[in-house]
Amino acid sequence: MVATPHGGARLGQILPGAYLSLLIQSLTLNIVGPVLPLLAIENATTPEALGVAFTLSGAGFLAGTLLSNRVADTLGLRATIVAGLVLMGLGLLGVMAAPLAWLFLAVFCQSLGNALVEVQLNRAVEYLAGERPGEVLNRLHSMWGVGGMIAALGTAALIVGGWPWRWIAGLALVGVLASIGLVLRWPWVAAPREVATGHGGPASAMRKAWGVMAPFAVTLFVYVGLEISTSSWATTFFAGLGEGVVAGALATAGYFLLFTLGRWFAGPVVDRLGLMRMVRLALALAAIGIALTAWPTTRLAGFALAGLGQSLVFPTVLVWGVRRHPIWRPELNAVALGAAGAASMTVPYLIGVAVAAAGTGALTPILVILTILALAVTATLH
């Protein structure tokens, strides 16, 4: 195999821009939920009526994953990331503008830009990571948890203090501009791709590609659905059991805290112990954590432990796929995030329907079963 030259770029040259870009991605997406009730008041409607914004967000992200590599083939990797950041900035301006039609378009625009950015960030960082891709990509994605915590705590502080909630969106917009400035300084221009020789004609190559990518997509779909459902239903779970939204907020904070720390401090271990081995150990740990949420005395610890276990799965599966099958490095990056977008639009909703029918206590066994299923489907990867 022959690697396309990458213009002499080094990992250290792109990491500051990559870290800030991923943090700002998380911040822009995660401020929508906390400010939704305020947007509903401004638009004389209800938060439930604005719920379609989350569906449009998932749709925008899915569309972006399908377009990202095609855009990069035309514009180059660096220019595609900049284009995605510009879309995120325009989306932020739309959210701040408040009128309903603009809000829906803005959320779609944000997510479309997010996907353009993230697919290419994963490609660039993983490609330059050398012999420690698991460590580097896990630490990159720890920025998602940091952005989520800033969004939640920053928005809450503004609301409690009686200050305009748009300040947090303004902060995110400054971050977008700073990210653009850092990315434009990268020496990287070409999109990395490895080409195969001697593997048969196009038809046989495509059959093999789908044989690799279909199980990969299923694995990421099940896992990302599990991850989003665990964090998003925590507050409702505690409230439904009569333990209050404060306990739910603490559980969510504990989940994201260990989720972030796990990616930062445990990420380096995956390269030494084996990528897929660590994925399976992490899912087993997550299953134990979720099971602990069945008892009142261990619920908070259970959500935190689930966050620690789930923290290592997504980036590590992605690294495993692109390193095991470097011929399809760009496609596997896009498939991973496409599966994530599809899962975010469907799995949490379906789990909510099931919990509404069976009762709040059903969340624990549903999530345990989903974790076991995620563990089982890793056996289909090859």
Secondary structure, 3 states (H helix, E strand, C coil): CEECCCCCCCHHHHHHHHHHHHHHHHHHHHCHHHHHHHHHHHCCCCCHHHCHHHHHHHHHHHHHHHHHHHHHHHHCHHHHHHHHHHHHHHHHHHHHHCCHHHHHHHHHHHHHHHHHHHHHHHHHHHHHCCCCHHHHHHHHHHHHHHHHHHHHHHHHHHHHHCCCCHHHHHHHHHHHHHHHHHHHCCCCCCCCCEECCCCCCHHHHHHHHHHHHHHHHHHHHHHHHHHHHHHHCHHHHHHHCCCCHHHHHHHHHHHHHHHHHHHHHHHHHHHHHCHHHHHHHHHHHHHHHHHHCCCHHHHHHHHHHHHHHHHCHHHHHHHHHHHHCHHHHHHHHHHHHHHHHHHHHHHHHHHHHHHHHHCHHHHHHHHHHHHHHHHHHHHHCC
